Amino acid sequence: MAKGRFPGMGNMGNMMKQMQKMQKQMEEIQKQLEEAEVEASVGGGAVVAKANGKKEILSITIDESVVDPEDVEMLQDLVLAAVNEALRNAEEMMAKEMGKLTGGMNIPGLF
């Protein structure tokens, strides 16, 4: 054994370089995904919600045919359903793209 060397330290340094590279790639992907948009449509297109990868709602479009003062509750339900679906789509988009990088490993606190 070489004097002053620890077995396996070369592997540890290589692993650290790989982790740093992976972290940089994750940051780049997260930045791209934050700008990406997804949408969800409910009620046959009556309400459409768009969200980004930050899970922020960007817009809500409501077809005027579903605006009925006598049935506000239905419109509220449609909006709620569209928003929740758009947020789920944003979450799935993030998980799918990060999964490509991590090889499907579930890394707590990743996103």
MDAnalysis code that builds the backbone (N, CA, C; Angstrom):
import MDAnalysis as mda
import numpy as np

u = mda.Universe.empty(333, n_residues=111, atom_resindex=np.repeat(np.arange(111), 3), trajectory=True)
u.add_TopologyAttr("name", ["N", "CA", "C"] * 111)
u.add_TopologyAttr("resid", np.arange(1, 112))
u.add_TopologyAttr("resname", ["MET", "ALA", "LYS", "GLY", "ARG", "PHE", "PRO", "GLY", "MET", "GLY", "ASN", "MET", "GLY", "ASN", "MET", "MET", "LYS", "GLN", "MET", "GLN", "LYS", "MET", "GLN", "LYS", "GLN", "MET", "GLU", "GLU", "ILE", "GLN", "LYS", "GLN", "LEU", "GLU", "GLU", "ALA", "GLU", "VAL", "GLU", "ALA", "SER", "VAL", "GLY", "GLY", "GLY", "ALA", "VAL", "VAL", "ALA", "LYS", "ALA", "ASN", "GLY", "LYS", "LYS", "GLU", "ILE", "LEU", "SER", "ILE", "THR", "ILE", "ASP", "GLU", "SER", "VAL", "VAL", "ASP", "PRO", "GLU", "ASP", "VAL", "GLU", "MET", "LEU", "GLN", "ASP", "LEU", "VAL", "LEU", "ALA", "ALA", "VAL", "ASN", "GLU", "ALA", "LEU", "ARG", "ASN", "ALA", "GLU", "GLU", "MET", "MET", "ALA", "LYS", "GLU", "MET", "GLY", "LYS", "LEU", "THR", "GLY", "GLY", "MET", "ASN", "ILE", "PRO", "GLY", "LEU", "PHE"])
u.atoms.positions = np.array([
    [0.849, -1.185, 0.000],
    [0.000, 0.000, 0.000],
    [0.885, 1.236, 0.000],
    [0.543, 2.191, -0.851],
    [1.348, 3.406, -0.945],
    [1.225, 4.211, 0.335],
    [2.341, 4.773, 0.714],
    [2.378, 5.555, 1.953],
    [1.519, 6.824, 1.818],
    [0.689, 7.093, 2.816],
    [-0.117, 8.307, 2.834],
    [-1.382, 8.229, 1.983],
    [-1.680, 7.069, 1.423],
    [-2.867, 6.933, 0.575],
    [-3.898, 6.060, 1.264],
    [-5.118, 6.364, 1.053],
    [-6.204, 5.566, 1.604],
    [-6.854, 4.809, 0.469],
    [-7.094, 3.528, 0.643],
    [-7.753, 2.761, -0.425],
    [-9.133, 3.333, -0.726],
    [-9.452, 3.432, -1.990],
    [-10.775, 3.876, -2.400],
    [-10.950, 5.374, -2.479],
    [-9.958, 6.166, -2.109],
    [-10.114, 7.623, -2.140],
    [-10.232, 8.145, -3.570],
    [-9.573, 7.490, -4.520],
    [-9.705, 7.893, -5.924],
    [-11.139, 7.745, -6.386],
    [-11.773, 6.666, -5.974],
    [-13.173, 6.440, -6.322],
    [-14.076, 7.495, -5.692],
    [-13.753, 7.899, -4.483],
    [-14.553, 8.900, -3.784],
    [-14.462, 10.244, -4.507],
    [-13.266, 10.614, -4.933],
    [-13.092, 11.870, -5.664],
    [-13.850, 11.845, -6.977],
    [-13.822, 10.701, -7.651],
    [-14.540, 10.549, -8.913],
    [-16.048, 10.637, -8.680],
    [-16.512, 10.029, -7.602],
    [-17.931, 10.066, -7.273],
    [-18.361, 11.508, -6.975],
    [-17.528, 12.262, -6.290],
    [-17.857, 13.655, -5.984],
    [-17.957, 14.474, -7.270],
    [-17.064, 14.237, -8.221],
    [-17.119, 14.941, -9.499],
    [-18.414, 14.602, -10.231],
    [-18.797, 13.336, -10.194],
    [-20.046, 12.909, -10.834],
    [-21.254, 13.570, -10.182],
    [-21.239, 13.655, -8.850],
    [-22.344, 14.281, -8.130],
    [-22.445, 15.772, -8.467],
    [-21.293, 16.446, -8.576],
    [-21.292, 17.862, -8.921],
    [-21.832, 18.062, -10.335],
    [-21.435, 17.175, -11.239],
    [-21.924, 17.251, -12.621],
    [-23.433, 17.034, -12.653],
    [-23.905, 16.054, -11.897],
    [-25.327, 15.758, -11.847],
    [-26.104, 16.925, -11.242],
    [-25.544, 17.546, -10.216],
    [-26.202, 18.684, -9.589],
    [-26.339, 19.834, -10.580],
    [-25.305, 20.084, -11.358],
    [-25.352, 21.155, -12.348],
    [-26.410, 20.852, -13.412],
    [-26.471, 19.599, -13.848],
    [-27.481, 19.205, -14.828],
    [-28.883, 19.374, -14.263],
    [-29.076, 18.999, -12.997],
    [-30.390, 19.142, -12.359],
    [-30.799, 20.604, -12.295],
    [-29.854, 21.482, -11.967],
    [-30.162, 22.912, -11.890],
    [-30.575, 23.446, -13.255],
    [-29.891, 22.987, -14.312],
    [-30.227, 23.429, -15.669],
    [-31.612, 22.930, -16.077],
    [-31.894, 21.670, -15.766],
    [-33.200, 21.105, -16.105],
    [-34.300, 21.819, -15.327],
    [-34.071, 22.071, -14.048],
    [-35.080, 22.765, -13.241],
    [-35.368, 24.144, -13.817],
    [-34.333, 24.851, -14.245],
    [-34.528, 26.180, -14.821],
    [-35.368, 26.090, -16.091],
    [-35.072, 25.108, -16.942],
    [-35.844, 24.927, -18.174],
    [-37.291, 24.578, -17.863],
    [-37.481, 23.689, -16.891],
    [-38.835, 23.252, -16.546],
    [-39.653, 24.373, -15.915],
    [-38.998, 25.252, -15.181],
    [-39.722, 26.367, -14.579],
    [-40.337, 27.256, -15.651],
    [-39.705, 27.306, -16.817],
    [-40.206, 28.128, -17.913],
    [-41.183, 27.371, -18.817],
    [-41.203, 26.049, -18.705],
    [-42.090, 25.234, -19.533],
    [-43.534, 25.407, -19.066],
    [-44.464, 25.221, -19.984],
    [-45.883, 25.372, -19.661],
    [-46.635, 24.076, -19.935],
    [-47.605, 23.806, -19.092],
    [-48.534, 22.695, -19.292],
    [-49.932, 23.265, -19.155],
    [-50.903, 22.550, -19.699],
    [-52.274, 23.022, -19.541],
    [-53.196, 21.849, -19.290],
    [-54.334, 22.179, -18.744],
    [-55.376, 21.193, -18.490],
    [-56.699, 21.800, -18.921],
    [-57.506, 20.964, -19.534],
    [-58.804, 21.405, -20.033],
    [-59.870, 20.504, -19.435],
    [-60.943, 21.103, -18.946],
    [-62.059, 20.343, -18.390],
    [-63.357, 20.825, -19.012],
    [-64.376, 20.017, -18.860],
    [-65.687, 20.387, -19.383],
    [-65.690, 20.528, -20.891],
    [-64.937, 19.642, -21.565],
    [-64.877, 19.701, -23.019],
    [-64.253, 20.987, -23.534],
    [-63.306, 21.531, -22.773],
    [-62.634, 22.765, -23.179],
    [-63.282, 24.014, -22.619],
    [-64.283, 23.842, -21.772],
    [-64.980, 24.997, -21.208],
    [-64.072, 25.832, -20.324],
    [-63.167, 25.166, -19.601],
    [-62.213, 25.867, -18.749],
    [-60.832, 25.266, -19.013],
    [-59.883, 26.147, -19.285],
    [-58.502, 25.730, -19.542],
    [-57.595, 26.489, -18.584],
    [-56.740, 25.750, -17.874],
    [-55.779, 26.367, -16.968],
    [-54.378, 26.027, -17.453],
    [-53.507, 27.025, -17.452],
    [-52.103, 26.835, -17.830],
    [-51.242, 27.082, -16.605],
    [-50.223, 26.220, -16.447],
    [-49.298, 26.346, -15.320],
    [-47.875, 26.205, -15.841],
    [-46.922, 26.636, -15.012],
    [-45.523, 26.436, -15.377],
    [-44.898, 25.413, -14.436],
    [-43.607, 25.149, -14.643],
    [-42.898, 24.175, -13.826],
    [-42.680, 24.615, -12.398],
    [-42.934, 25.879, -12.101],
    [-42.858, 26.356, -10.718],
    [-44.170, 26.074, -9.987],
    [-45.100, 25.454, -10.712],
    [-46.434, 25.164, -10.198],
    [-47.205, 26.441, -9.905],
    [-47.044, 27.413, -10.799],
    [-47.799, 28.658, -10.733],
    [-48.811, 28.646, -11.866],
    [-50.015, 29.083, -11.578],
    [-51.040, 29.189, -12.619],
    [-50.744, 30.441, -13.431],
    [-50.613, 30.255, -14.734],
    [-50.290, 31.372, -15.626],
    [-51.539, 32.024, -16.198],
    [-52.531, 31.188, -16.505],
    [-53.765, 31.753, -17.057],
    [-54.912, 30.771, -16.876],
    [-56.103, 31.334, -16.893],
    [-57.334, 30.548, -16.870],
    [-58.235, 31.130, -17.952],
    [-58.692, 30.262, -18.843],
    [-59.591, 30.679, -19.912],
    [-60.935, 30.009, -19.676],
    [-62.001, 30.810, -19.705],
    [-63.348, 30.291, -19.458],
    [-64.212, 30.598, -20.677],
    [-64.768, 29.557, -21.251],
    [-65.685, 29.735, -22.380],
    [-66.949, 30.398, -21.846],
    [-67.370, 31.452, -22.507],
    [-68.523, 32.214, -21.988],
    [-69.801, 31.386, -21.929],
    [-69.850, 30.275, -22.652],
    [-71.065, 29.451, -22.624],
    [-71.286, 28.790, -21.264],
    [-70.234, 28.695, -20.444],
    [-70.406, 28.075, -19.123],
    [-70.591, 29.105, -18.020],
    [-70.634, 30.363, -18.380],
    [-70.860, 31.418, -17.389],
    [-72.369, 31.598, -17.243],
    [-72.892, 30.958, -16.219],
    [-74.334, 30.982, -15.955],
    [-74.547, 31.517, -14.542],
    [-75.100, 32.711, -14.405],
    [-75.307, 33.278, -13.076],
    [-76.177, 32.390, -12.183],
    [-76.955, 31.527, -12.797],
    [-77.814, 30.629, -12.019],
    [-77.059, 29.394, -11.522],
    [-75.853, 29.168, -12.059],
    [-75.099, 27.970, -11.674],
    [-73.618, 28.308, -11.487],
    [-73.341, 29.217, -10.593],
    [-71.972, 29.632, -10.303],
    [-71.174, 28.454, -9.737],
    [-71.828, 27.601, -8.982],
    [-71.148, 26.469, -8.357],
    [-70.506, 25.552, -9.401],
    [-71.195, 25.306, -10.521],
    [-70.627, 24.464, -11.564],
    [-69.367, 25.101, -12.137],
    [-69.393, 26.395, -12.369],
    [-68.231, 27.100, -12.905],
    [-67.073, 27.034, -11.910],
    [-67.357, 27.202, -10.659],
    [-66.315, 27.104, -9.636],
    [-65.691, 25.713, -9.635],
    [-66.516, 24.688, -9.753],
    [-66.012, 23.315, -9.795],
    [-65.133, 23.082, -11.023],
    [-65.549, 23.622, -12.172],
    [-64.752, 23.468, -13.392],
    [-63.389, 24.160, -13.253],
    [-63.397, 25.360, -12.703],
    [-62.143, 26.098, -12.516],
    [-61.231, 25.340, -11.559],
    [-61.782, 24.880, -10.465],
    [-61.001, 24.124, -9.486],
    [-60.409, 22.862, -10.113],
    [-61.215, 22.142, -10.877],
    [-60.735, 20.920, -11.524],
    [-59.624, 21.223, -12.526],
    [-59.781, 22.277, -13.305],
    [-58.760, 22.633, -14.296],
    [-57.458, 23.042, -13.624],
    [-57.550, 23.831, -12.572],
    [-56.350, 24.277, -11.859],
    [-55.627, 23.087, -11.235],
    [-56.360, 22.218, -10.566],
    [-55.727, 21.055, -9.938],
    [-55.080, 20.148, -10.977],
    [-55.736, 19.952, -12.102],
    [-55.177, 19.113, -13.161],
    [-53.922, 19.753, -13.755],
    [-53.924, 21.058, -13.952],
    [-52.741, 21.749, -14.484],
    [-51.565, 21.614, -13.517],
    [-51.828, 21.727, -12.223],
    [-50.759, 21.573, -11.235],
    [-50.237, 20.140, -11.201],
    [-51.130, 19.155, -11.343],
    [-50.692, 17.751, -11.421],
    [-49.832, 17.539, -12.664],
    [-50.240, 18.141, -13.778],
    [-49.464, 18.012, -15.014],
    [-48.075, 18.623, -14.857],
    [-47.983, 19.742, -14.160],
    [-46.688, 20.384, -13.914],
    [-45.809, 19.477, -13.054],
    [-46.394, 18.884, -12.025],
    [-45.659, 17.972, -11.146],
    [-45.163, 16.752, -11.930],
    [-46.020, 16.182, -12.769],
    [-45.632, 15.023, -13.580],
    [-44.517, 15.379, -14.548],
    [-44.597, 16.568, -15.144],
    [-43.561, 17.009, -16.069],
    [-42.215, 17.091, -15.347],
    [-42.217, 17.678, -14.156],
    [-40.979, 17.798, -13.378],
    [-40.436, 16.417, -13.017],
    [-41.294, 15.540, -12.540],
    [-40.858, 14.205, -12.129],
    [-40.309, 13.419, -13.311],
    [-40.964, 13.520, -14.448],
    [-40.532, 12.784, -15.642],
    [-39.150, 13.254, -16.092],
    [-38.955, 14.550, -16.174],
    [-37.678, 15.080, -16.646],
    [-36.555, 14.818, -15.645],
    [-36.839, 14.979, -14.368],
    [-35.812, 14.703, -13.354],
    [-35.513, 13.207, -13.288],
    [-36.532, 12.390, -13.518],
    [-36.332, 10.941, -13.529],
    [-35.374, 10.505, -14.619],
    [-35.377, 11.208, -15.740],
    [-34.434, 10.899, -16.817],
    [-33.000, 11.107, -16.341],
    [-32.787, 12.135, -15.563],
    [-31.449, 12.449, -15.079],
    [-31.019, 11.516, -13.959],
    [-31.936, 11.225, -13.050],
    [-31.583, 10.422, -11.874],
    [-31.752, 8.930, -12.105],
    [-32.192, 8.543, -13.289],
    [-32.377, 7.128, -13.572],
    [-33.495, 6.527, -12.771],
    [-34.468, 7.326, -12.391],
    [-35.634, 6.828, -11.656],
    [-35.422, 6.768, -10.157],
    [-34.212, 7.143, -9.667],
    [-33.990, 7.140, -8.225],
    [-34.832, 8.237, -7.605],
    [-35.443, 7.941, -6.495],
    [-36.225, 8.943, -5.784],
    [-35.301, 9.608, -4.763],
    [-34.875, 10.834, -5.071],
    [-33.967, 11.557, -4.191],
    [-34.767, 12.570, -3.404],
    [-34.914, 12.374, -2.091],
    [-35.719, 13.280, -1.275],
    [-35.245, 14.718, -1.391],
    [-36.193, 15.641, -1.478],
    [-35.879, 17.065, -1.534],
    [-35.363, 17.545, -2.871],
    [-35.437, 16.699, -3.886],
    [-34.894, 17.075, -5.190],
    [-35.686, 18.189, -5.829],
    [-37.027, 18.088, -5.760],
    [-37.878, 19.138, -6.345],
    [-39.209, 19.146, -5.696],
])
